[in-house]
Amino acid sequence: MLVPAVSHVLPLGFGRQKSAVPDHLGEIIDDAETLVDGFDDESLEDAVAELRRRNVDVLRARFLWGWYDGELDDLVLFQQRRGATPVEPWWADYLLSDAFHEALRRDYA
């Protein structure tokens, strides 16, 4: 029995996409480390002012900080700590919801 070559089974460009993901994830981790290292000792007001001065998306920075710091590891707990009612148990639904983004914005607005 002949076995087809892997290149005929995988979607076109699969290998290229697979190798790009770790690079992109590494860049995101580097961004998060830079934020935490650069602003850890700053007050919230000073950090937000500096991010805006640098034309950095403050919501993205807030998300990366929470992700890097582990605050977003359990989104049910994240909601409970903030007194959200009702609590959305499906993390993907909450992550994409307006409620999640508003919760992050309230931290710096």
N, C-alpha and C positions, 0 to 999 in steps of 0.2 A: 504494500500500500504506500502510495506517495503522500508525503506530508507537505502541505503548501508552505512556502517560505513565510516567515513572520511578516516581512514587509508587505505581503499581499493580504494579510489578515488585518493589520492595524490600519487605522485611518491615516490618510495622507498627512504628513507633518507631525505625527504623534510624538516621535522622538524629540523633535525640536521643541514642542510645547512642554514636554516633560522636563527637559533640561532648563527651560526658562523659568519654571515655577520656583525652584529653589533659589535662583538668582533674585527673582522678584521678592520672594519672602525674606530673603536676606537683606534686601534694601529696606523693606518695611521694618524689620527688626532694628536695623541701623538707625532709621528715622526715629523710632521709639526710644532707643538708647540715647540718642542725641538730645531729644526733648527732655528726658528724665535727668540726664547729666547736666544739661544746660540750665534747667529751670527749677531743679529740686530745692534750692535754697531761696528762691524768689517768692515773694508774696503772689497770691493769685492775680491781684490787680496788675502788678508789674509784669508778670508773665504774659497775661492776655494783651496788655499794651504793647509789649515787645513783639509778640507773635503778629499782631495787627500791623505794627510798623514794618515788619519783614514781609507782609502780605502773605502770611501763612494762614491756611484755613483753621480757625480755632476749634471748630467742631471735630475736624479730623485729628487735630493734636490732642483734644480731650479723649477721643476714642482710643487713639494709640496709647496714651498714657494709661488709661484704665485697662486696656488689653495687656500691656506690658507688665503692669503692676499686679495683675491677677484679679483685679476688681470685677472684671467681666467674665470670670471663669464660670460663675453660677448666676445666670440671669434671673432665676427665681429669687435667690437671696438678694440680688441687687435691687429687685423690685420691692421686696419685703422691707429692706432697710430704708427705703424711701417712702414707705407707707402707701404704695400703689394698691388701688382696689378697682377692679379685681386684679389678681396676679395672673399674668399670662404664662401658663406652664410650658408652652411650646417655644423653645428658645429661638428658633428660626423666625417664627411669627413676631415675637417681641423684638428681635434684632432689627427687623425690617420695618417696624412700626413707627409711626409718628411719636407715640408715647416714649419710646426709647430715646429718640433723638431729642425730644423736649426735656427728658430727664437729664441728659448730658448738657444741654444748653443752660439749664437752670443753674448748673455749677459755676458758670462764668458770666452769665448775663446780669 
